[in-house]
């Protein structure tokens, strides 16, 4: 990734309205990763990421900014809620599981990239193997050396187009598959191994060999099984794991949501030991440490941590000083206005109105909104956010869902080619809902 900060912001603008300060901060953080790769080796190890705290109410774009940022760099990304580490008492979930989950995601992503690269050769090899099985079955001999080569060639040429056109999918064929381990062979891991993403079965499997068994399946299913087998032969899992770990260490992004929920209390009479304990557990992972995963040791020194929270009942300074020091960049997010809602409905590439237009187009129906309708939806969303829980842009999802509910239910049974949503339509559909104080509390 070699985008400039301005280009990064421009890309984020395609999906997120406003929040210029936050976009600028994350754009600099992402560009600094590229800059770090250009310096000398001895200096590169010293340059650590400037982690960021995004401060703002729910629904203003904190998660979306982080997720889209990771997508620009194809960076391993994971979102975790800091409050998850306090749900089971003072100990909570092992904070190092954040890194293990990030590595799992990276390995799966890298594996899918490698699988896509070998898809065609794996398919060709599977086709050839299946032809060999079918020929052996029709000639009633497992040994090609005892078959007339010309006869075998002609049979393969005859079966190939039939196989490619799925004409033989219902035929039965016998092939070797990996045997599922029996219940007696399962090995129970010691307590704590699962938390590290490890189990004894995984550790010993390279030394236990692979058991195979014969299985009769239809040709269609056999093709899938054989392609999977050929894919495994063509990809190098050691290389995949090495690349995945490197990407985590050099470009991983962790979005740590609800960090305000673990901010300590200033009440000296009731110190929150649980929350402070979670902060201290998080500290070494964010500062930089080695974490054991089932794929090997992973260094966290250069993983970028983006934390977020509303901080209604607390403030960043309520975090322990050591943790505050690991988040030097703090950005206050702007509350969304009616004008922001109007833009959110129409401008981003994934705007809600564009999404619903695409959904109804699949039914052969053209959906349109007048400017008055868009303004009215934004106005209602603003009113409900002001009167009940402010959930930001997420309020628009409920508004749009309620507005179009009847149309979505009736189609395609109702013969309709065009739907035009006007300001009057919006008022009729949403006014009663918004005016009901009790019900509006639950519009989430």
C-alpha positions in Angstrom: 0.0 0.0 0.0 1.5 3.3 -1.1 -1.4 5.7 -0.7 -0.6 9.2 0.6 -2.6 10.5 3.6 -4.7 12.6 1.3 -5.5 9.6 -0.9 -6.3 7.5 2.2 -8.8 10.2 3.4 -10.2 10.4 -0.1 -10.9 6.6 0.0 -12.5 6.8 3.4 -14.7 9.7 2.2 -16.3 7.2 -0.2 -17.9 5.4 2.7 -17.9 7.7 5.7 -19.4 11.2 5.9 -17.6 13.8 8.0 -15.3 13.0 10.9 -12.3 14.7 9.1 -10.1 14.8 12.2 -10.5 11.0 12.8 -9.8 10.3 9.1 -6.7 12.5 9.2 -5.3 10.7 12.3 -5.8 7.2 10.9 -4.4 8.2 7.5 -1.2 9.4 9.1 -1.0 6.2 11.2 -1.4 4.1 8.0 1.1 6.1 6.0 3.6 6.0 8.8 3.7 2.2 8.4 4.9 2.6 4.8 7.4 5.3 5.9 8.7 2.9 8.6 9.5 0.3 5.9 11.7 2.8 4.1 14.1 3.5 7.0 17.2 1.6 8.0 16.8 -1.7 9.8 18.2 -0.5 13.1 15.9 2.6 13.1 12.8 0.6 11.9 12.7 -1.5 15.1 12.6 1.7 17.2 9.6 3.3 15.4 6.5 2.2 17.2 2.9 3.0 16.1 1.0 5.9 17.6 -2.1 4.2 18.8 -5.4 6.2 18.7 -8.4 6.7 20.9 -11.6 7.7 19.0 -14.0 9.4 21.4 -17.6 9.7 20.4 -21.1 8.3 20.7 -22.2 5.1 19.1 -23.0 5.2 15.4 -20.8 8.1 14.4 -18.3 6.0 12.4 -15.6 4.8 14.7 -15.8 1.1 13.7 -16.4 1.9 10.0 -13.3 4.1 9.8 -11.1 1.4 11.3 -12.5 -1.4 9.2 -12.2 0.6 6.0 -8.7 1.6 6.9 -7.7 -2.0 7.3 -9.3 -2.8 4.0 -7.2 -0.2 2.2 -4.0 -2.0 3.3 -5.4 -5.6 3.2 -4.3 -5.6 6.9 -5.4 -8.3 9.3 -8.1 -6.6 11.3 -10.2 -7.6 14.4 -12.7 -5.8 16.5 -13.0 -6.7 20.2 -15.0 -5.3 23.0 -12.8 -4.4 26.0 -15.8 -5.1 28.3 -15.6 -8.8 27.3 -12.6 -9.2 29.5 -14.6 -8.3 32.7 -17.7 -10.4 32.2 -16.5 -13.5 34.2 -15.1 -11.7 37.2 -11.7 -10.2 38.0 -9.8 -12.5 35.6 -12.0 -12.3 32.6 -11.0 -13.6 29.2 -7.3 -13.9 28.4 -6.4 -10.6 26.7 -3.7 -12.4 24.6 -6.6 -14.1 22.8 -6.9 -10.8 20.9 -3.6 -11.6 19.2 -4.5 -15.2 18.6 -7.8 -14.3 17.0 -6.0 -11.8 14.8 -3.5 -14.4 13.7 -6.3 -16.9 13.0 -8.0 -14.3 10.8 -4.7 -13.6 9.0 -4.0 -17.3 8.3 -7.5 -17.9 7.0 -7.2 -14.8 4.7 -3.8 -15.8 3.4 -4.9 -19.3 2.8 -7.9 -18.1 0.8 -5.6 -16.0 -1.3 -3.3 -19.0 -2.0 -6.3 -21.3 -2.7 -7.6 -18.8 -5.3 -4.2 -18.8 -7.0 -4.2 -22.5 -7.5 -7.9 -23.0 -8.2 -7.5 -23.7 -11.9 -4.6 -26.1 -11.7 -6.3 -27.9 -8.8 -9.5 -28.2 -10.9 -7.5 -29.6 -13.8 -5.7 -32.2 -11.6 -9.0 -33.2 -10.0 -10.6 -33.7 -13.4 -7.7 -35.9 -14.6 -7.8 -38.0 -11.4 -11.6 -38.4 -11.7 -11.2 -39.5 -15.3 -8.7 -42.1 -14.3 -11.1 -43.5 -11.6 -14.0 -43.6 -14.1 -11.9 -45.3 -16.7 -10.6 -47.9 -14.2 -14.2 -48.5 -13.1 -15.6 -48.9 -16.6 -12.7 -51.1 -17.7 -12.9 -53.0 -14.4 -9.1 -52.8 -13.8 -7.1 -50.7 -11.4 -3.9 -51.1 -13.4 -3.6 -48.9 -16.5 -0.5 -50.9 -17.6 -2.8 -53.9 -18.5 -5.1 -51.8 -20.6 -4.7 -51.1 -24.3 -3.4 -47.5 -24.4 -5.4 -46.6 -27.4 -8.6 -47.9 -25.8 -7.8 -45.9 -22.6 -7.1 -42.7 -24.6 -10.4 -43.0 -26.5 -12.4 -43.7 -23.3 -10.9 -40.6 -21.6 -11.7 -38.5 -24.6 -15.3 -39.8 -24.6 -15.8 -39.2 -20.9 -14.1 -35.8 -20.6 -16.9 -33.7 -22.2 -19.6 -35.6 -20.3 -17.8 -35.0 -17.1 -17.3 -31.3 -17.8 -21.0 -30.9 -18.7 -22.0 -32.6 -15.4 -23.7 -35.5 -17.3 -22.0 -38.0 -15.1 -22.7 -36.4 -11.7 -25.1 -39.1 -10.6 -22.7 -42.0 -11.2 -21.1 -43.6 -8.2 -17.3 -43.8 -7.9 -15.0 -45.1 -5.1 -12.1 -42.9 -3.9 -9.7 -42.5 -1.0 -10.6 -39.9 1.7 -9.2 -38.9 5.0 -10.7 -40.9 7.8 -12.4 -39.0 10.6 -10.8 -39.7 14.0 -12.8 -42.1 16.1 -14.1 -41.0 19.5 -11.5 -43.3 21.2 -8.7 -41.5 19.4 -9.6 -38.0 20.5 -7.0 -36.5 22.8 -8.0 -34.1 25.5 -5.9 -31.1 25.9 -4.7 -29.9 29.3 -6.6 -27.0 30.9 -5.6 -23.7 29.3 -4.4 -25.2 26.0 -7.6 -24.2 24.3 -7.3 -20.7 25.5 -4.0 -20.5 23.7 -5.5 -21.9 20.6 -3.6 -25.1 21.0 -4.5 -28.8 21.5 -2.5 -32.0 21.7 -4.2 -33.4 18.6 -2.8 -30.5 16.5 0.7 -30.9 18.0 0.9 -34.6 17.4 -0.9 -34.9 14.0 2.4 -34.4 12.0 3.8 -37.5 13.7 0.6 -39.7 13.6 0.2 -39.8 9.8 -3.1 -39.6 7.9 -5.5 -42.5 7.9 -7.3 -43.1 4.7 -10.4 -45.0 3.9 -12.4 -46.0 0.8 -15.7 -44.2 0.2 -18.4 -44.4 -2.5 -19.8 -41.1 -3.6 -21.5 -39.5 -6.6 -19.2 -38.1 -9.3 -20.3 -34.5 -8.5 -19.3 -34.9 -4.8 -16.1 -36.7 -5.8 -15.1 -33.8 -8.0 -15.3 -31.5 -5.0 -13.3 -33.8 -2.7 -10.6 -34.4 -5.3 -10.3 -30.7 -6.0 -9.9 -30.0 -2.2 -7.2 -32.8 -2.1 -5.3 -31.3 -5.0 -5.6 -27.8 -3.5 -3.9 -29.0 -0.3 -1.1 -30.5 -2.3 -0.5 -27.2 -4.2 -0.5 -24.8 -1.3 2.3 -24.5 1.2 0.9 -24.0 4.7 4.2 -23.2 6.2 4.6 -20.4 3.8 1.1 -19.2 4.4 1.6 -19.2 8.2 4.9 -17.4 7.8 3.3 -14.7 5.6 0.2 -14.4 7.9 2.3 -13.9 11.0 4.5 -11.3 9.2 1.4 -9.4 8.1 0.0 -9.4 11.7 3.3 -8.2 13.1 3.9 -5.5 10.5 0.3 -4.3 9.6 -2.2 -5.8 12.0 -4.9 -3.5 13.3 -6.9 -4.2 16.5 -10.1 -2.1 17.1 -10.6 -2.1 20.8 -14.2 -1.0 21.4 -15.8 0.2 24.6 -12.5 1.0 26.2 -14.4 3.5 28.4 -16.1 0.5 30.1 -12.8 -0.5 31.6 -11.8 3.0 32.7 -11.3 3.0 36.4 -13.4 4.9 38.9 -12.1 8.0 40.7 -14.0 7.0 43.8 -11.3 6.1 46.2 -13.8 4.4 48.5 -14.9 2.0 45.7 -11.9 1.3 43.5 -12.8 -0.9 40.5 -10.1 -3.6 40.8 -11.6 -5.6 37.9 -11.4 -2.8 35.4 -7.9 -1.7 36.4 -6.8 -5.3 36.3 -8.0 -5.6 32.7 -6.1 -2.4 31.8 -2.9 -3.9 33.3 -3.4 -7.1 31.4 -3.9 -5.2 28.1 -0.8 -3.0 28.7 2.0 -5.5 27.8 0.1 -6.6 24.6 -0.3 -3.0 23.5 3.3 -2.0 24.6 4.8 -5.0 22.8 5.2 -8.5 23.8 5.5 -12.1 22.5 2.3 -14.1 22.4 2.2 -17.8 22.0 -0.2 -19.0 19.3 -0.8 -22.4 17.7 1.1 -21.0 14.7 4.1 -19.9 16.6 5.3 -16.9 18.5 3.9 -13.5 17.5 5.4 -10.1 18.4 2.8 -7.3 19.0 5.2 -4.3 19.0 4.0 -2.9 15.7 0.4 -3.8 15.8 -1.8 -0.7 15.5 -4.4 -0.4 18.3 -7.4 1.9 17.7 -9.5 2.2 20.8 -12.9 3.8 21.0 -15.5 4.8 23.6 -18.3 7.2 24.3 -16.8 8.2 27.6 -20.1 9.5 29.0 -19.4 8.3 32.5 -15.6 8.5 32.4 -12.8 10.2 30.5 -9.5 9.0 28.9 -7.6 10.4 31.9 -9.4 7.8 34.1 -7.4 5.1 32.4 -4.2 4.1 34.2 -1.3 6.4 33.2 0.7 3.6 31.6 -2.2 2.8 29.2 -2.8 6.5 28.5 0.8 6.7 27.4 0.3 4.0 24.8 -2.5 6.0 23.2 -0.9 9.3 22.4 -3.4 10.3 19.7 -6.9 11.2 20.8 -9.7 12.4 18.5 -13.1 13.6 19.4 -15.8 12.5 16.9 -18.5 14.9 15.9 -22.1 14.2 16.7 -24.2 13.6 13.5 -26.6 16.3 12.4 -29.6 16.2 10.2 -27.5 17.3 7.2 -25.1 14.5 7.9 -27.9 12.0 7.9 -29.1 13.3 4.5 -25.6 12.8 3.1 -25.2 9.4 4.7 -28.5 8.2 3.1 -27.3 9.2 -0.4 -23.6 9.9 -0.9 -21.4 6.9 0.3 -20.9 4.0 -2.1 -22.8 1.8 0.4 -25.5 4.4 1.2 -28.7 2.9 2.5 -30.8 4.2 -0.3 -28.4 2.7 -2.9 -28.6 -0.6 -1.0 -32.4 -0.7 -1.0 -32.5 0.3 -4.7 -30.3 -2.6 -5.5 -32.5 -5.0 -3.4 -35.7 -3.9 -5.1 -34.0 -4.0 -8.5 -33.5 -7.7 -8.0 -37.4 -7.9 -8.0 -37.6 -5.8 -11.2 -38.8 -2.8 -9.3 -37.4 0.8 -9.6 -37.2 2.6 -6.3 -36.8 6.4 -6.0 -36.9 9.0 -3.3 -37.7 12.7 -3.5 -35.5 15.2 -1.8 -38.3 16.0 0.6 -38.5 12.3 1.5 -34.8 12.1 2.3 -34.9 15.3 4.4 -37.9 13.9 6.3 -36.2 10.6 7.1 -33.1 12.5 8.3 -35.4 14.8 10.4 -37.2 11.9 12.1 -33.8 10.1 12.8 -32.5 13.3 14.4 -35.7 13.7 16.6 -35.6 10.1 17.9 -31.9 10.3 18.6 -32.5 13.5 20.6 -35.4 12.1 22.6 -34.1 8.6 23.3 -30.8 6.8 23.1 -28.5 8.5 20.5 -27.3 5.7 18.3 -26.1 7.9 15.5 -26.4 6.6 11.9 -27.7 3.2 13.0 -31.0 5.0 13.6 -31.3 5.3 9.8 -31.3 1.5 9.4 -34.5 1.2 11.5 -36.1 4.2 9.8 -35.5 2.7 6.3 -36.6 -0.8 7.4 -39.9 0.5 8.8 -40.5 2.8 5.9 -40.1 0.0 3.2 -41.4 -2.9 5.3 -44.7 -3.3 3.5 -43.1 -3.1 0.0 -40.4 -5.6 1.0 -43.1 -8.0 2.3 -45.5 -7.7 -0.7 -42.9 -8.1 -3.4 -42.9 -10.0 -5.7 -46.5 -11.0 -5.2 -47.7 -7.5 -6.0 -47.3 -6.4 -9.6 -45.4 -3.2 -9.3 -42.7 -1.7 -11.5 -42.0 1.6 -9.7 -42.0 2.8 -6.1 -41.7 6.5 -5.4 -41.1 7.6 -1.8 -42.3 11.1 -1.1 -42.2 13.3 1.9 -45.9 12.5 2.5 -45.1 8.7 2.4 -42.4 9.2 5.0 -44.7 11.1 7.3 -47.5 8.6 7.1 -45.2 5.6 7.7 -43.0 7.0 10.4 -44.9 9.8 12.2 -46.9 7.5 14.5 -43.8 5.4 15.3 -41.7 8.4 16.2 -44.5 10.1 18.3 -44.9 7.0 20.4 -42.6 7.7 23.3 -42.6 4.2 24.7 -42.0 2.5 21.3 -39.4 5.0 20.2 -37.2 3.9 23.1 -36.8 0.5 21.4 -36.1 1.7 17.8 -32.6 0.4 17.6 
